[in-house]
């Protein structure tokens, strides 16, 4: 009887792109999902690594690649010979890196099967993200060792069109010396881009003579774009020109709700910081909700009014506990405040009869809610499942319209634990450019657990009631959408930022020391 031969695993070299997690390819994601171990470049930014870890199966180790290329290759080969599927994750693309080529060659010589998944290179990403498209001729060079650069070759590339170099920021002086020794004109335009495709990508435009000084403060890997194409940046650049680019925005919402808002903020270029201020909990006693559910089934109500997604969720959870579904709403009309609330109802398989066409608030709903007609309305009662701290405006308005109200506590909102000390300090000292409030309780709770936002922090609120609460706490309300929805709130902040940048670009603003600044820099001196 022969022993079964142990199968050799397969190594996968994956180009992770320059930093934006959205640039990970489908092949890269598939490889990560099947990985047994991941060895990554230390240069990969944390947002990208976080996205990578989300793709890994439970228990998969993700660690930096340590040692020489031959040492890394030996670790990969050992895992493969144990039948594993290790992934070697490389920043940018794979083959511009001489060290990675050495690793691949060692794996090939060991007769271990491997795959190569290309990624978006730093140089290619800069062309798209910073708005510098290639000219008729473009040379891309990934510089691992500046001593290998040949002045005549670089000068020839600049003379024919555009030269793009990906290089360590500490080697910029040496690169300049090579360019000048090759007789490249010192006035040739140069753009230096750092944190390529990252949240803090920044491009400084200069010349061959002065780009080292222009790039002071840059760290890690940077990309030099030299020659034609640099002048297109002001017109075609989009990543750094998004309205909230570089803004640190505080998102004080429940943990479950913050994600959708953060994604919208990132689309506008913001850096969101989620600080839960509210935790949603069931009511202390279930009796009210039990009676409300029974009343829905028994036809006690003509209307049910949902004021939040949490209210919809609370009713739905009760229904599921009792084995009920949307059929139990038969004959009951549904009104919603806010499109998000309406979408939650539609997820129940029901189309709401009433969503205000105007302001998404209690006042907006009352303007359109029909009065009770004792002849036509055989049932004259409205169910209002809400938070324990809801205002009385809606209930009082419905009573004024002749309806009887069952105002039921569907859920409780309790104050969350205080955020870490560094977040509290940033809130009070102006470390955040903006804060978004989606309810009066988020205002009260944020001030209660972390302190009042600094006067220079832009305050955006979702609706009139939230604005009133913010002002009660001495906050200046800068932005408020016409419709009380999260997408409209983020859009209102983006429009405010665009207008602010336009004004600052047109007129210099005095700093505290009396110097004058223009453009986005002046945001810090509001």
C-alpha positions in Angstrom: 0.0 0.0 0.0 1.5 3.3 -1.0 1.2 6.5 1.0 -0.8 9.4 -0.6 1.5 12.1 -2.0 1.0 15.4 -0.2 -0.4 18.0 -2.6 1.6 21.2 -3.0 -0.3 24.4 -2.5 -0.2 27.5 -4.7 1.4 30.9 -4.0 -0.4 34.0 -5.3 1.5 37.3 -5.8 -1.2 40.0 -5.7 -0.8 43.7 -6.7 -2.9 45.6 -4.1 -2.9 48.9 -5.9 -1.5 52.2 -4.4 -3.9 52.6 -1.5 -7.5 53.1 -2.3 -9.3 49.9 -1.3 -11.7 50.4 -4.2 -8.8 49.6 -6.6 -8.4 46.0 -5.4 -9.4 43.9 -8.4 -11.9 41.1 -8.4 -9.1 38.6 -8.9 -7.3 40.1 -5.9 -10.3 39.8 -3.7 -10.9 36.2 -4.7 -7.2 35.3 -3.9 -7.5 36.9 -0.5 -10.7 35.0 0.2 -9.0 31.7 -0.4 -5.7 32.7 1.3 -4.2 30.6 4.1 -1.7 33.3 5.1 -1.0 36.8 3.9 2.4 38.5 3.8 2.1 42.2 2.9 4.4 45.2 2.3 4.9 47.4 5.3 4.2 50.4 3.0 0.6 49.5 2.5 -1.7 52.1 4.2 -4.0 51.0 7.1 -7.3 51.7 5.2 -6.2 49.2 2.5 -5.0 46.7 5.1 -8.4 47.0 6.9 -10.2 46.2 3.7 -7.9 43.2 3.1 -8.5 41.8 6.5 -12.3 41.9 5.9 -11.8 39.5 3.0 -9.9 36.9 4.9 -11.4 33.8 6.4 -11.5 33.6 10.2 -8.2 32.7 11.7 -6.0 33.6 8.7 -2.8 35.3 9.8 -2.0 38.6 8.0 1.6 39.8 8.8 4.2 42.0 7.2 6.8 40.4 4.9 10.1 40.5 6.8 13.7 39.9 5.7 15.3 39.8 2.3 13.5 38.7 -0.9 15.0 35.3 -0.5 13.8 35.0 3.1 10.3 36.0 2.1 10.3 33.5 -0.8 11.5 30.7 1.6 8.5 31.3 3.9 6.1 31.3 1.0 7.6 28.1 -0.4 7.4 26.4 3.0 3.7 27.2 3.3 3.0 26.0 -0.2 4.8 22.7 0.4 2.5 22.2 3.4 -0.4 22.4 1.1 -1.4 26.0 1.9 -2.3 28.9 -0.3 -0.2 31.9 0.8 -0.7 35.3 -0.7 2.1 37.8 -1.1 0.5 41.3 -1.2 2.5 44.0 -2.9 1.8 47.8 -3.0 0.9 49.0 -6.5 1.6 46.5 -9.3 3.9 43.4 -9.0 6.7 43.6 -11.5 8.0 47.2 -11.2 9.5 46.0 -7.9 12.9 44.4 -8.3 12.7 42.8 -4.9 9.4 41.1 -5.8 10.8 39.9 -9.1 13.5 38.2 -7.0 10.8 36.5 -4.9 8.9 35.3 -7.9 12.1 33.9 -9.5 12.9 32.0 -6.4 9.5 30.4 -6.2 9.7 29.5 -9.9 13.1 27.9 -9.5 11.7 25.9 -6.5 9.1 24.4 -8.9 6.3 25.6 -6.7 3.1 26.7 -8.7 2.2 30.3 -8.4 -0.2 33.0 -9.8 0.4 36.7 -10.4 -2.5 39.1 -10.1 -1.6 42.5 -11.5 -2.6 45.7 -9.6 -2.9 49.4 -10.4 0.6 50.9 -10.2 1.3 54.1 -8.3 2.3 55.8 -11.5 -0.8 54.8 -13.4 -3.0 55.8 -10.5 -1.5 59.3 -10.3 -2.4 59.9 -14.0 -6.0 59.2 -13.3 -6.5 60.5 -9.7 -4.4 63.6 -9.9 -5.5 64.4 -13.5 -2.3 64.1 -15.5 -3.1 61.9 -18.5 -0.2 60.4 -20.5 1.1 62.3 -23.5 2.0 60.6 -26.8 5.0 59.1 -25.0 5.2 58.2 -21.3 7.8 56.2 -19.4 7.0 54.6 -16.1 9.8 53.8 -13.7 9.5 52.2 -10.2 12.7 53.3 -8.5 14.0 50.8 -5.9 17.7 52.1 -6.1 18.4 55.6 -7.3 22.0 54.5 -8.1 20.7 52.5 -11.0 19.1 55.6 -12.7 20.9 56.7 -15.9 20.8 60.5 -16.5 20.8 60.2 -20.3 17.9 57.7 -20.3 15.7 59.9 -18.0 16.6 63.0 -20.0 15.5 61.3 -23.2 12.2 60.2 -21.7 11.5 63.8 -20.6 12.4 65.1 -24.0 9.9 62.7 -25.7 6.9 63.4 -23.5 6.3 62.5 -19.8 8.5 60.7 -17.3 6.8 59.2 -14.2 8.9 58.0 -11.4 7.7 56.2 -8.2 10.4 56.8 -5.6 11.0 57.0 -1.9 10.6 60.6 -0.6 14.0 60.4 1.0 15.6 60.0 -2.5 14.1 63.1 -4.1 17.3 65.1 -3.8 19.3 62.3 -5.5 16.6 62.1 -8.3 16.9 65.8 -8.9 20.7 65.6 -9.2 20.3 62.8 -11.8 17.9 64.8 -13.8 20.1 67.9 -13.9 23.2 65.9 -14.6 21.3 64.6 -17.7 20.8 68.2 -18.9 17.1 68.2 -18.2 15.9 71.9 -18.2 15.6 73.1 -14.6 12.3 74.8 -15.5 10.6 71.6 -16.7 7.3 71.2 -14.8 7.2 68.6 -12.1 4.3 67.4 -10.0 5.0 65.5 -6.7 2.1 63.3 -5.4 2.2 61.7 -2.0 -0.2 59.2 -0.4 -1.4 58.2 -3.9 -5.2 57.5 -4.0 -5.2 57.8 -0.2 -7.4 60.0 2.1 -4.6 62.6 2.2 -3.3 62.4 -1.3 -1.6 65.7 -2.1 0.0 67.0 -5.2 2.6 69.9 -5.3 3.4 71.4 -8.6 6.9 72.8 -9.1 9.9 72.5 -11.5 13.0 70.3 -11.7 15.0 72.9 -9.9 12.6 73.3 -7.0 10.5 70.2 -6.5 12.6 68.9 -3.6 11.7 72.0 -1.6 8.0 71.8 -2.8 7.8 68.3 -1.4 9.0 69.1 2.1 6.8 67.2 4.5 6.0 64.3 2.1 6.8 60.9 3.5 6.9 57.3 2.2 6.5 56.5 -1.5 5.8 59.5 -3.8 5.3 59.8 -7.6 7.0 62.4 -9.8 5.3 63.4 -13.0 7.9 65.2 -15.1 7.2 67.1 -18.4 4.0 67.4 -20.5 0.8 66.5 -18.7 1.5 68.4 -15.5 -0.4 71.4 -16.8 -3.6 69.3 -17.1 -3.9 68.8 -13.4 -5.9 71.9 -12.6 -8.6 70.9 -15.2 -8.6 67.1 -15.0 -7.7 66.4 -11.3 -10.8 65.2 -9.4 -9.6 63.2 -6.3 -8.2 66.2 -4.5 -10.9 68.6 -5.9 -13.9 66.9 -4.2 -15.8 69.3 -2.0 -15.0 67.7 1.3 -11.5 66.5 0.4 -9.3 66.3 3.5 -12.1 67.3 5.9 -12.2 65.4 9.2 -16.0 65.0 9.8 -17.4 63.8 13.1 -20.3 61.3 12.7 -22.2 61.0 16.0 -24.7 58.2 15.3 -25.5 54.8 16.6 -22.9 52.2 15.5 -25.5 50.5 13.2 -26.4 53.8 11.4 -23.0 55.4 11.0 -21.7 53.3 8.2 -24.0 54.5 5.4 -23.3 58.2 6.3 -19.6 57.5 6.4 -19.6 56.0 2.9 -21.4 59.0 1.5 -18.9 61.3 3.2 -15.9 59.4 1.7 -17.4 59.7 -1.7 -17.1 63.5 -1.2 -13.5 63.1 0.0 -14.1 63.5 3.7 -12.4 61.5 6.4 -15.2 60.4 8.7 -14.8 59.6 12.4 -17.6 57.6 13.8 -18.4 58.4 17.5 -21.5 56.5 18.8 -23.5 58.8 21.1 -26.7 56.8 21.2 -27.4 53.2 21.9 -30.9 51.9 21.0 -32.5 49.5 23.6 -35.9 47.9 24.0 -38.5 49.6 26.2 -38.1 48.8 29.9 -41.5 47.0 29.9 -43.0 45.3 26.8 -46.6 45.7 27.8 -47.3 48.9 25.6 -45.8 47.3 22.5 -47.6 44.0 23.1 -50.9 45.9 23.2 -50.0 47.9 20.1 -49.2 44.8 18.1 -52.5 43.2 19.2 -54.3 46.4 18.2 -52.8 46.3 14.8 -54.0 42.7 14.3 -57.5 43.5 15.7 -58.1 46.6 13.5 -57.9 49.1 16.3 -55.9 51.7 14.3 -56.7 53.7 11.1 -53.1 54.9 10.8 -49.6 54.0 12.1 -47.0 56.8 11.9 -43.3 55.9 11.8 -40.9 58.7 12.6 -37.7 56.7 12.3 -36.1 53.5 11.0 -35.7 52.4 14.6 -39.4 52.5 15.1 -40.0 50.4 12.0 -37.4 47.9 13.2 -39.0 47.7 16.6 -42.5 46.9 15.2 -41.0 44.4 12.8 -39.1 42.6 15.5 -42.3 42.3 17.5 -44.1 40.9 14.5 -41.5 38.3 14.0 -41.6 37.3 17.6 -45.3 36.5 17.2 -45.0 34.9 13.7 -46.7 37.8 12.0 -45.9 39.5 8.7 -47.0 42.5 6.6 -50.5 41.1 6.2 -51.2 42.2 9.7 -51.1 45.8 8.5 -54.2 45.1 6.3 -56.5 48.1 6.4 -54.0 50.2 8.3 -52.6 53.2 6.5 -48.9 54.0 7.0 -47.2 57.5 7.2 -43.5 58.0 7.4 -41.2 60.9 8.2 -38.1 60.7 6.0 -37.2 58.6 2.9 -35.0 56.3 4.9 -38.0 55.4 7.2 -40.1 54.9 4.1 -37.5 52.6 2.6 -37.5 50.5 5.8 -41.3 50.2 5.5 -40.9 49.1 1.9 -38.5 46.5 3.1 -41.5 45.1 4.9 -43.3 44.7 1.6 -45.6 47.7 2.0 -45.8 51.1 0.2 -46.5 53.9 2.7 -49.6 56.0 2.0 -48.0 59.2 3.1 -44.5 60.6 3.1 -44.3 64.4 3.4 -43.5 66.1 0.1 -42.1 69.1 2.0 -40.0 69.2 5.1 -39.3 65.7 6.5 -40.3 66.6 10.1 -43.2 66.4 12.4 -44.4 69.8 11.2 -44.0 68.7 7.5 -46.1 65.5 8.2 -48.8 67.5 10.0 -49.2 69.8 7.1 -50.3 66.9 4.9 -51.9 64.6 7.4 -55.7 64.4 6.9 -58.0 65.5 9.7 -60.3 62.8 11.2 -63.7 62.6 9.6 -66.1 61.0 12.0 -68.4 60.0 9.2 -65.9 58.5 6.7 -63.3 57.3 9.2 -64.9 54.4 11.0 -61.7 54.0 13.1 -60.4 57.2 14.6 -57.2 56.0 16.4 -53.5 56.5 15.3 -50.6 54.3 16.6 -47.4 56.3 17.1 -44.5 54.0 18.0 -41.5 56.2 18.9 -38.5 56.8 21.1 -38.9 57.4 24.8 -37.6 61.0 24.4 -39.7 62.0 21.4 -41.1 65.5 21.3 -44.9 66.2 21.7 -45.3 68.2 18.6 -46.5 65.3 16.4 -48.8 63.8 19.0 -50.4 67.2 19.8 -50.9 68.0 16.2 -52.7 64.7 15.5 -55.0 65.3 18.4 -55.7 68.8 17.1 -56.8 67.1 13.8 -59.4 65.0 15.7 -57.5 61.8 16.1 -57.1 59.6 19.2 -53.4 58.7 19.8 -51.7 55.7 21.2 -48.2 57.2 21.8 -46.2 54.1 22.5 -42.5 53.8 23.5 -41.1 51.4 20.9 -37.5 51.8 21.9 -35.3 53.7 24.2 -32.3 55.9 23.3 -29.6 55.9 25.9 -26.4 57.8 26.1 -23.3 55.8 24.8 -20.0 55.6 26.7 -17.6 58.6 26.2 -15.2 58.3 23.3 -11.4 58.0 23.9 -9.6 61.0 25.3 -7.9 62.0 22.0 -11.4 62.2 20.3 -12.8 64.3 23.1 -9.8 66.7 22.9 -10.2 67.0 19.1 -13.9 67.8 19.5 -13.3 70.6 22.0 -10.1 72.0 20.3 -11.3 72.2 16.7 -9.6 69.0 15.5 -12.7 68.2 13.4 -13.7 70.3 10.4 -17.4 69.5 10.6 -19.9 67.6 12.7 -23.2 66.1 11.4 -26.2 65.9 13.7 -29.1 63.7 12.7 -31.4 64.2 15.7 -31.7 66.4 18.8 -30.6 63.4 20.9 -27.3 63.2 19.0 -26.6 66.9 19.9 -27.5 66.4 23.6 -25.5 63.2 23.9 -22.4 64.3 22.1 -22.1 67.4 24.3 -22.8 65.2 27.3 -20.2 62.5 26.7 -17.5 64.5 24.8 -18.1 68.2 25.2 -19.2 71.0 22.9 -17.7 71.2 19.4 -15.2 74.1 18.9 -16.6 77.3 17.4 -14.6 76.8 14.2 -16.2 73.4 13.5 -18.9 73.5 10.8 -22.2 72.3 12.2 -24.7 70.6 9.8 -28.1 69.4 11.1 -30.7 67.2 9.5 -33.8 69.3 10.3 -35.5 72.2 12.2 -35.9 70.4 15.5 -32.2 69.3 15.5 -31.2 72.9 14.5 -33.2 74.3 17.5 -31.5 71.9 19.9 -28.1 72.8 18.5 -28.7 76.5 19.1 -29.9 75.8 22.6 -26.5 74.4 23.3 -24.8 77.5 21.8 -23.8 76.0 18.5 -23.9 77.9 15.2 -25.8 76.0 12.5 -24.0 76.3 9.2 -25.8 73.8 6.9 -29.3 72.3 6.9 -30.9 70.4 4.0 -34.3 71.2 2.5 -35.3 67.5 3.0 -34.4 65.7 6.3 -32.5 62.7 4.9 -29.0 61.5 5.4 -28.0 61.9 1.7 -29.4 65.4 1.7 -27.6 66.2 4.9 -24.2 65.2 3.4 -25.0 67.0 0.2 -25.8 70.2 2.2 -22.4 70.0 3.9 -20.7 69.4 0.6 -22.4 72.5 -0.9 -21.5 74.6 2.1 -17.8 73.5 1.8 -17.8 74.3 -2.0 -19.2 77.8 -1.3 -16.7 78.3 1.5 -13.7 77.3 -0.6 -15.0 79.6 -3.4 -15.1 82.6 -1.1 -11.8 81.8 0.5 -10.2 81.5 -3.0 -11.5 84.9 -4.0 -10.6 86.8 -0.8 -7.5 86.5 1.5 -8.2 85.7 5.1 -6.1 86.9 8.0 -4.7 84.3 10.3 -4.3 84.8 14.0 -0.7 86.0 13.5 -1.8 88.6 10.9 -0.5 86.8 7.8 -2.8 86.3 4.9 -3.7 83.0 3.3 -6.0 82.0 0.5 -7.8 78.8 -0.6 -8.3 75.7 1.5 -5.5 76.5 3.9 -7.7 79.3 5.3 -10.4 76.8 6.4 -8.4 76.4 9.7 -8.9 80.1 10.5 -12.6 80.4 10.3 
